[in-house]
Amino acid sequence: MQHWPLLSILVWLPIVGGALALALGNQRAQTARWLALTVALATFALSIPLLTGFDYATSALQFVEHREWIPAYDIQYHLGADGISVALIVLTTFTTVLVLLGAWGSIDKRVNQYVAAFLFLEGLMVGVFAAVDAMLFYVFFEGMLIPMFIIIGVWGGPRRVYASVKFFLYTFLGSVFMLVGLIYLYLKTGSWQLPDWYAASLNAQEQMWLFFAFLIAFAVKVPMFPVHTWLPDAHVEAPTGGSVVLAAIMLKIGGYGFLRFNLPVVPDASHEYAWLVIALSLIAVVYVGLVALVQEDMKKLIAYSSISHMGFVTLGTFIAFMLIRDQGNTDAARLGLQGAMVQMVSHGFISGAMFSCVGVLYDRMHSRMIKDYGGVANVMPWFAAFFVLFGMANSGLPGTSGFVGEFMVILASFQAHPLLAFTAAITLIVGAAYTLWLVKRIVFGDIGNAHVAELEDINPREWLVLSAFAAGVLYFGINPKPLTDLMEPSIAQLASQLAISKL
């Protein structure tokens, strides 16, 4: 499979499928649904050989494709994947199938455009994770904004225009800084290829400016405190599928950007300013978790929860500099980086599942307000079982994937400084508080009102979607080794890059 243009197929098959769905027109909604689901299933099936054909013993890029694109500026169509990329690509193709299944009955206007937007988005997100040429990365990175902007703005809630414009402006303005950094690196090295940039010699001032250019772009995407305010609005107004993809995949692109740009390209500046990212990460973990406690809207609570949990990704990523450069503890640094990656994949399953559960309730009662529910377990026992499981995973219960990544990051943080670990571990208390309180108010107790009494339990399609998420949460919670083995050579290579100064 290494000789197949597998990555190109995974990028362009969904995009071609989206174009075909658009061509069907608005009158053939059911045909568009089946076409989109077939394309998404085919894309997911074709992503499996990335795992089965992957050489787990090397950190070198695999499934590489290299062609000229814009020769005048040495911009190339260059794709490749390492263990980190493969994990996120398969998560993307898996989630897209579930998103299209989940929206099967809830979206009834402009169905062909809706499914086309998600297929376009899938192809562009795979492109981000596979791009080795920086300009190609930027094209895919910016291209993602368009379908998500449309998804929120067309199929969103009452304040959808405000939320979609805020989402677009925050993420677009952040990436303008990245573009300046990319152009500077091209002028400095004469190349757009990431491996050439990793080897480039940069002085302290150059690294500082480039670090902050990339930090702004990727911090908005994660999102990190204090540039996180666009996310709750986007989640609240987005349709369920938009919230699932936003939380499960698009937020991970910020963390992925740190691993691909900040750490290996400007390692000295990343070490110099690691304290800033660590501080902002801890604020996100604790403060934003406390903000989640007071939310009355289910989606907004889960959105703030996502910001808090993504704080572990940036914490585990940048704690590596303290461990390698200040203490010479490479093993702990690799543990932190592994924990950050496991947390990214785990959060994809858990947040996608939580937003899917909110979608199930919203389809029935058209309300996201917690006070409108109560005693749902009395009439929807299967739904209640799934919701409690995902709530436990969101709280970091051992045996679920939510525990593994956070525990690895806390363990690495403890070896950097016990106070950092203690602060990060507060989320285990706060996270349990807002999640279990949410579950208690919605699921348990007496039936809240007549509307709740009339609810019907999940149908086979919803059962399939929630079961798939549950399988991921439990499998990687009990047996995370396949995931860590997949990423270990790439993590080890990244750790070795962090240890070498460019000054």
C-alpha positions as CSV (number, residue, x, y, z in Angstrom):
1,M,0.0,0.0,0.0
2,Q,3.0,2.3,0.4
3,H,3.1,2.7,-3.4
4,W,-0.5,3.7,-3.8
5,P,-1.5,7.4,-3.8
6,L,-3.4,6.6,-0.6
7,L,-3.3,10.0,1.0
8,S,-4.4,11.7,-2.2
9,I,-7.3,9.3,-2.4
10,L,-8.3,10.2,1.2
11,V,-8.1,13.9,0.4
12,W,-9.8,14.0,-2.9
13,L,-12.4,11.2,-2.7
14,P,-14.6,13.1,-0.2
15,I,-14.1,16.4,-2.1
16,V,-15.3,14.7,-5.4
17,G,-18.1,13.1,-3.4
18,G,-19.1,16.5,-2.1
19,A,-19.2,17.9,-5.6
20,L,-21.4,15.0,-6.8
21,A,-23.8,15.6,-3.8
22,L,-24.1,19.3,-4.8
23,A,-24.8,18.3,-8.4
24,L,-27.8,16.2,-7.3
25,G,-29.7,19.3,-6.3
26,N,-32.1,20.0,-3.4
27,Q,-34.9,17.7,-4.6
28,R,-33.0,14.4,-4.2
29,A,-32.3,14.6,-0.4
30,Q,-32.4,10.8,0.2
31,T,-30.0,10.1,-2.7
32,A,-27.6,12.8,-1.4
33,R,-27.6,11.2,2.1
34,W,-26.8,7.7,0.7
35,L,-24.2,9.1,-1.6
36,A,-22.4,11.0,1.2
37,L,-22.6,8.0,3.6
38,T,-21.2,5.7,0.9
39,V,-18.3,8.1,0.1
40,A,-17.6,8.5,3.9
41,L,-17.6,4.8,4.5
42,A,-15.3,4.2,1.5
43,T,-13.0,6.9,2.8
44,F,-12.9,5.3,6.2
45,A,-12.3,1.9,4.7
46,L,-9.4,3.2,2.6
47,S,-7.9,4.9,5.7
48,I,-7.5,1.5,7.5
49,P,-4.5,0.5,5.3
50,L,-2.7,3.5,6.8
51,L,-2.7,1.4,10.0
52,T,-2.2,-2.0,8.6
53,G,0.5,-0.9,6.1
54,F,2.3,1.3,8.5
55,D,5.9,0.6,9.6
56,Y,5.8,1.0,13.4
57,A,9.6,0.9,13.7
58,T,10.5,4.2,12.0
59,S,9.7,7.9,12.4
60,A,10.2,8.5,8.7
61,L,7.3,9.8,6.7
62,Q,5.4,7.0,4.9
63,F,2.9,6.9,2.0
64,V,4.8,9.8,0.6
65,E,3.6,11.6,-2.6
66,H,5.7,14.3,-4.2
67,R,4.8,16.3,-7.3
68,E,5.5,19.7,-8.7
69,W,2.7,22.2,-8.1
70,I,3.8,25.8,-8.6
71,P,7.5,25.5,-9.8
72,A,8.1,29.3,-9.9
73,Y,7.9,29.4,-6.1
74,D,9.0,25.8,-5.5
75,I,5.6,25.0,-4.0
76,Q,5.0,21.3,-4.2
77,Y,2.2,18.8,-3.8
78,H,4.0,16.9,-1.1
79,L,2.0,14.5,1.2
80,G,3.3,12.1,3.8
81,A,2.2,10.6,7.2
82,D,3.9,9.6,10.4
83,G,2.3,8.0,13.4
84,I,0.9,11.3,14.6
85,S,-0.7,12.1,11.2
86,V,-2.1,8.5,10.8
87,A,-3.9,8.6,14.2
88,L,-5.6,11.9,13.4
89,I,-6.5,11.0,9.8
90,V,-8.2,7.8,10.9
91,L,-10.0,9.7,13.6
92,T,-11.2,12.2,11.0
93,T,-12.6,9.5,8.6
94,F,-14.2,7.6,11.5
95,T,-15.9,10.7,12.9
96,T,-17.3,11.9,9.5
97,V,-19.2,8.6,9.0
98,L,-20.8,9.0,12.4
99,V,-21.6,12.7,11.8
100,L,-23.5,11.9,8.5
101,L,-25.3,9.0,10.2
102,G,-26.3,11.2,13.2
103,A,-27.8,13.9,10.9
104,W,-29.8,11.4,8.8
105,G,-33.2,12.5,10.1
106,S,-32.5,15.8,11.8
107,I,-31.5,17.9,8.7
108,D,-34.3,18.3,6.2
109,K,-33.4,21.5,4.3
110,R,-30.7,21.8,1.7
111,V,-29.6,18.3,2.5
112,N,-27.3,17.9,-0.5
113,Q,-25.5,21.1,0.5
114,Y,-25.2,20.0,4.1
115,V,-23.7,16.6,3.3
116,A,-21.4,18.1,0.7
117,A,-20.1,20.6,3.2
118,F,-19.1,17.8,5.5
119,L,-17.4,15.8,2.7
120,F,-15.4,18.9,1.6
121,L,-14.5,19.5,5.2
122,E,-13.3,15.9,5.6
123,G,-11.0,16.1,2.6
124,L,-9.5,19.4,3.7
125,M,-8.9,18.2,7.2
126,V,-7.1,15.0,6.0
127,G,-5.0,17.3,3.8
128,V,-3.9,19.4,6.8
129,F,-2.7,16.2,8.6
130,A,-1.0,14.9,5.5
131,A,0.7,18.0,4.1
132,V,4.5,18.2,4.1
133,D,4.8,21.4,2.0
134,A,4.0,24.4,4.3
135,M,2.0,26.3,1.6
136,L,-0.1,23.2,0.9
137,F,-0.7,23.0,4.6
138,Y,-1.8,26.6,4.7
139,V,-4.2,26.1,1.7
140,F,-5.9,23.2,3.4
141,F,-5.8,25.0,6.8
142,E,-7.6,28.0,5.4
143,G,-9.9,26.0,3.2
144,M,-11.4,24.2,6.2
145,L,-12.9,27.5,7.4
146,I,-15.2,27.8,4.4
147,P,-17.4,24.7,4.8
148,M,-17.5,25.1,8.6
149,F,-18.5,28.8,8.2
150,I,-21.3,27.6,5.9
151,I,-22.4,24.8,8.2
152,I,-22.8,27.1,11.2
153,G,-24.2,30.0,9.2
154,V,-26.9,28.1,7.2
155,W,-28.0,25.2,9.5
156,G,-27.2,26.8,12.9
157,G,-29.4,28.3,15.6
158,P,-31.0,31.8,16.0
159,R,-27.6,33.6,16.4
160,R,-25.9,31.5,13.7
161,V,-24.7,34.5,11.6
162,Y,-23.0,36.1,14.6
163,A,-21.4,32.8,15.6
164,S,-20.2,31.9,12.1
165,V,-18.7,35.4,11.5
166,K,-17.0,35.4,14.9
167,F,-15.6,31.9,14.2
168,F,-14.3,33.0,10.8
169,L,-12.7,36.2,11.9
170,Y,-10.9,34.7,14.9
171,T,-9.5,31.8,13.0
172,F,-8.7,33.7,9.8
173,L,-7.0,36.6,11.6
174,G,-4.9,34.2,13.6
175,S,-3.8,32.4,10.5
176,V,-2.7,35.6,8.8
177,F,0.2,35.7,11.4
178,M,1.1,32.2,10.4
179,L,1.2,33.1,6.7
180,V,3.7,35.9,7.5
181,G,5.8,33.4,9.3
182,L,5.6,30.9,6.5
183,I,6.7,33.5,3.9
184,Y,9.6,34.6,6.1
185,L,10.8,31.0,6.4
186,Y,10.5,30.5,2.6
187,L,12.6,33.6,2.0
188,K,15.1,32.4,4.6
189,T,15.5,28.8,3.3
190,G,14.3,28.9,-0.3
191,S,12.0,26.0,0.4
192,W,8.4,25.3,1.6
193,Q,9.3,21.8,2.8
194,L,8.9,21.2,6.6
195,P,12.0,18.9,6.8
196,D,14.1,21.8,5.3
197,W,12.7,24.2,7.9
198,Y,13.6,21.7,10.7
199,A,17.2,21.9,9.6
200,A,17.2,25.7,9.1
201,S,19.5,27.8,11.3
202,L,17.6,30.6,13.0
203,N,18.9,33.2,15.5
204,A,17.1,34.0,18.7
205,Q,15.2,37.1,17.4
206,E,14.0,35.2,14.3
207,Q,12.8,32.3,16.4
208,M,11.0,34.7,18.8
209,W,8.9,36.4,16.1
210,L,8.2,33.1,14.3
211,F,7.2,31.5,17.6
212,F,4.6,34.1,18.4
213,A,3.3,34.1,14.8
214,F,2.6,30.4,15.0
215,L,1.4,30.6,18.6
216,I,-1.3,33.1,17.7
217,A,-2.5,31.0,14.8
218,F,-2.6,27.7,16.6
219,A,-3.7,29.1,20.0
220,V,-6.9,30.4,18.4
221,K,-7.5,27.0,16.8
222,V,-7.0,24.9,20.0
223,P,-8.5,27.3,21.4
224,M,-6.3,28.5,24.3
225,F,-7.2,31.0,27.0
226,P,-7.8,34.0,26.3
227,V,-8.6,33.6,22.6
228,H,-11.2,30.9,23.3
229,T,-14.4,33.0,23.3
230,W,-15.4,32.1,19.8
231,L,-15.8,28.4,20.6
232,P,-18.8,28.4,22.9
233,D,-20.8,30.6,20.5
234,A,-19.8,28.4,17.6
235,H,-20.8,25.2,19.4
236,V,-24.1,26.6,20.7
237,E,-25.3,27.8,17.3
238,A,-23.8,25.0,15.1
239,P,-26.0,22.0,14.2
240,T,-25.0,18.8,16.0
241,G,-22.8,17.5,13.2
242,G,-20.9,20.8,13.1
243,S,-20.3,20.7,16.9
244,V,-19.1,17.1,16.7
245,V,-16.6,17.8,13.9
246,L,-15.5,21.1,15.5
247,A,-14.8,19.4,18.9
248,A,-13.5,16.0,17.7
249,I,-11.2,17.1,14.8
250,M,-10.8,20.9,14.1
251,L,-9.6,21.7,17.6
252,K,-6.9,19.1,17.2
253,I,-5.4,21.0,14.3
254,G,-4.1,23.6,16.7
255,G,-2.3,21.0,18.8
256,Y,-1.0,19.4,15.6
257,G,0.3,22.7,14.4
258,F,2.4,23.1,17.6
259,L,3.9,19.7,17.1
260,R,4.7,20.4,13.4
261,F,5.8,24.1,13.6
262,N,6.5,25.6,17.0
263,L,8.5,22.7,18.5
264,P,10.8,21.6,15.7
265,V,11.2,24.8,13.7
266,V,11.8,27.2,16.6
267,P,12.9,25.0,19.6
268,D,14.9,27.7,21.4
269,A,12.1,30.2,21.4
270,S,9.6,27.5,22.3
271,H,11.8,26.7,25.3
272,E,12.2,30.3,26.2
273,Y,8.4,31.0,26.2
274,A,7.2,27.5,27.3
275,W,6.3,29.1,30.7
276,L,3.8,31.3,28.9
277,V,2.0,28.4,27.2
278,I,2.1,26.3,30.4
279,A,0.6,29.2,32.4
280,L,-2.2,29.7,29.8
281,S,-2.8,25.9,29.7
282,L,-3.2,25.7,33.5
283,I,-5.6,28.7,33.4
284,A,-7.7,26.9,30.8
285,V,-7.7,23.7,32.8
286,V,-8.8,25.3,36.0
287,Y,-10.6,28.6,35.3
288,V,-12.5,27.5,32.2
289,G,-13.5,24.4,34.0
290,L,-15.0,26.6,36.8
291,V,-16.8,28.6,34.1
292,A,-18.3,25.3,32.8
293,L,-19.8,24.8,36.3
294,V,-22.3,27.7,36.0
295,Q,-23.6,27.0,32.4
296,E,-27.3,26.4,31.9
297,D,-27.0,25.4,28.3
298,M,-25.8,21.8,27.7
299,K,-23.8,22.7,24.6
300,K,-22.1,25.6,26.2
301,L,-21.1,23.5,29.2
302,I,-19.6,20.9,27.0
303,A,-17.9,23.6,24.9
304,Y,-16.1,25.0,28.0
305,S,-15.3,21.5,29.0
306,S,-13.5,21.0,25.7
307,I,-11.4,24.1,26.2
308,S,-10.4,22.8,29.7
309,H,-9.5,19.3,28.4
310,M,-7.5,20.7,25.5
311,G,-5.4,22.6,28.0
312,F,-3.8,19.2,28.7
313,V,-2.7,19.0,25.1
314,T,-0.8,22.2,25.2
315,L,0.5,21.5,28.8
316,G,1.9,18.1,27.8
317,T,3.4,19.5,24.6
318,F,5.3,22.4,26.2
319,I,6.2,20.7,29.5
320,A,8.6,18.7,27.4
321,F,11.0,21.6,27.2
322,M,11.3,21.9,31.0
323,L,11.9,18.2,31.2
324,I,14.5,17.9,28.4
325,R,16.4,21.2,28.5
326,D,16.2,22.0,32.2
327,Q,16.3,18.5,33.7
328,G,17.7,16.3,30.9
329,N,14.7,13.9,31.5
330,T,13.9,12.7,28.0
331,D,11.7,9.8,29.1
332,A,9.4,12.1,31.0
333,A,9.3,14.5,28.1
334,R,8.2,11.7,25.8
335,L,5.6,10.7,28.3
336,G,4.2,14.3,28.2
337,L,4.1,14.4,24.4
338,Q,2.5,11.0,24.3
339,G,-0.1,12.1,26.8
340,A,-0.9,15.2,24.8
341,M,-1.4,13.0,21.7
342,V,-3.5,10.4,23.5
343,Q,-5.6,13.2,25.0
344,M,-6.2,14.7,21.5
345,V,-7.5,11.3,20.1
346,S,-9.4,10.6,23.3
347,H,-11.0,14.0,23.4
348,G,-12.2,13.4,19.8
349,F,-14.2,10.4,20.9
350,I,-15.5,11.8,24.2
351,S,-16.5,15.3,23.0
352,G,-18.0,13.9,19.8
353,A,-20.0,11.5,21.9
354,M,-21.2,14.2,24.3
355,F,-22.3,16.5,21.5
356,S,-24.1,13.6,19.8
357,C,-26.0,12.9,23.0
358,V,-27.1,16.6,23.2
359,G,-28.2,16.2,19.5
360,V,-30.3,13.2,20.4
361,L,-32.1,15.2,23.1
362,Y,-32.4,18.3,21.0
363,D,-34.0,16.4,18.1
364,R,-36.8,15.3,20.4
365,M,-37.4,18.4,22.6
366,H,-35.7,21.3,20.6
367,S,-34.1,22.6,23.8
368,R,-30.6,22.6,25.0
369,M,-31.4,24.1,28.4
370,I,-30.6,21.8,31.3
371,K,-33.6,23.0,33.4
372,D,-36.0,21.6,30.7
373,Y,-35.0,18.0,31.4
374,G,-34.9,15.7,34.4
375,G,-35.5,12.0,34.9
376,V,-34.6,11.1,31.3
377,A,-33.4,7.6,32.5
378,N,-37.0,6.7,33.3
379,V,-38.1,6.9,29.6
380,M,-34.8,6.6,27.7
381,P,-32.7,3.9,29.6
382,W,-30.4,3.1,26.7
383,F,-29.7,6.8,26.1
384,A,-29.1,7.3,29.8
385,A,-26.5,4.4,29.9
386,F,-24.5,5.9,27.0
387,F,-24.7,9.4,28.5
388,V,-23.5,8.3,31.9
389,L,-20.6,6.4,30.3
390,F,-19.5,9.4,28.3
391,G,-20.0,11.6,31.4
392,M,-17.7,9.3,33.3
393,A,-15.1,9.4,30.5
394,N,-15.3,13.2,30.5
395,S,-14.6,13.2,34.2
396,G,-11.4,11.1,33.6
397,L,-12.7,7.8,35.1
398,P,-10.0,5.0,34.9
399,G,-10.9,2.5,32.3
400,T,-12.0,5.1,29.8
401,S,-9.8,7.0,27.3
402,G,-10.4,10.2,29.2
403,F,-8.2,9.0,32.0
404,V,-5.2,7.8,30.0
405,G,-4.0,11.0,28.4
406,E,-4.6,13.3,31.4
407,F,-2.8,10.9,33.7
408,M,0.2,10.7,31.4
409,V,0.4,14.5,31.2
410,I,-0.1,14.9,35.0
411,L,2.7,12.3,35.6
412,A,5.1,14.1,33.3
413,S,4.1,17.5,34.9
414,F,4.9,16.1,38.3
415,Q,8.4,15.3,37.2
416,A,8.8,18.9,36.0
417,H,7.4,20.4,39.2
418,P,4.8,19.0,41.7
419,L,2.9,22.3,41.8
420,L,2.3,22.0,38.0
421,A,0.9,18.5,38.5
422,F,-1.3,19.6,41.4
423,T,-2.8,22.5,39.5
424,A,-3.5,20.3,36.5
425,A,-5.0,17.6,38.7
426,I,-7.6,20.1,39.9
427,T,-9.5,19.4,36.7
428,L,-10.2,15.9,37.9
429,I,-12.3,17.5,40.7
430,V,-13.8,20.3,38.7
431,G,-14.4,18.1,35.6
432,A,-16.2,15.6,37.8
433,A,-18.2,18.4,39.4
434,Y,-19.6,19.9,36.2
435,T,-20.0,16.7,34.3
436,L,-21.7,14.7,37.0
437,W,-23.9,17.6,37.9
438,L,-25.0,17.8,34.3
439,V,-25.7,14.0,34.2
440,K,-27.6,14.2,37.5
441,R,-29.8,17.0,36.4
442,I,-30.7,15.5,33.0
443,V,-30.7,11.8,33.5
444,F,-31.6,11.0,37.1
445,G,-34.5,11.9,39.5
446,D,-38.2,12.1,38.8
447,I,-39.5,12.9,35.3
448,G,-39.1,16.6,35.0
449,N,-42.2,17.5,32.9
450,A,-44.8,16.2,30.5
451,H,-42.4,16.7,27.5
452,V,-39.8,14.5,29.1
453,A,-42.5,11.8,29.8
454,E,-43.2,11.6,26.1
455,L,-39.6,11.0,25.0
456,E,-38.7,7.9,23.1
457,D,-35.5,6.0,23.6
458,I,-32.8,6.0,20.9
459,N,-33.5,4.3,17.6
460,P,-31.1,1.8,15.9
461,R,-29.3,4.5,14.0
462,E,-28.6,6.6,17.1
463,W,-27.6,3.4,19.0
464,L,-25.1,2.6,16.3
465,V,-23.5,6.1,16.4
466,L,-23.2,6.2,20.2
467,S,-22.0,2.6,20.3
468,A,-19.2,3.4,17.9
469,F,-18.1,6.3,20.1
470,A,-18.4,4.2,23.2
471,A,-16.2,1.5,21.6
472,G,-13.4,4.0,21.0
473,V,-13.7,5.4,24.6
474,L,-13.5,2.0,26.2
475,Y,-11.0,0.4,23.9
476,F,-8.3,3.1,24.3
477,G,-9.2,3.4,28.0
478,I,-8.4,-0.3,28.6
479,N,-5.7,-0.8,25.9
480,P,-4.0,2.4,24.8
481,K,-0.9,0.6,23.7
482,P,-1.7,0.3,20.0
483,L,-2.1,4.1,19.9
484,T,1.1,4.8,21.8
485,D,3.0,2.3,19.7
486,L,1.8,4.0,16.5
487,M,3.0,7.4,17.7
488,E,6.1,6.4,19.7
489,P,8.8,6.7,16.9
490,S,7.4,10.1,15.8
491,I,7.3,11.3,19.5
492,A,10.9,10.1,20.1
493,Q,12.1,11.9,16.9
494,L,10.3,15.1,18.1
495,A,11.9,14.8,21.5
496,S,15.3,14.5,20.0
497,Q,14.6,17.7,17.9
498,L,13.6,19.6,21.1
499,A,17.0,18.7,22.7
500,I,19.1,20.4,20.0
501,S,19.5,24.1,20.0
502,K,19.7,26.1,16.8
503,L,21.6,28.9,18.4
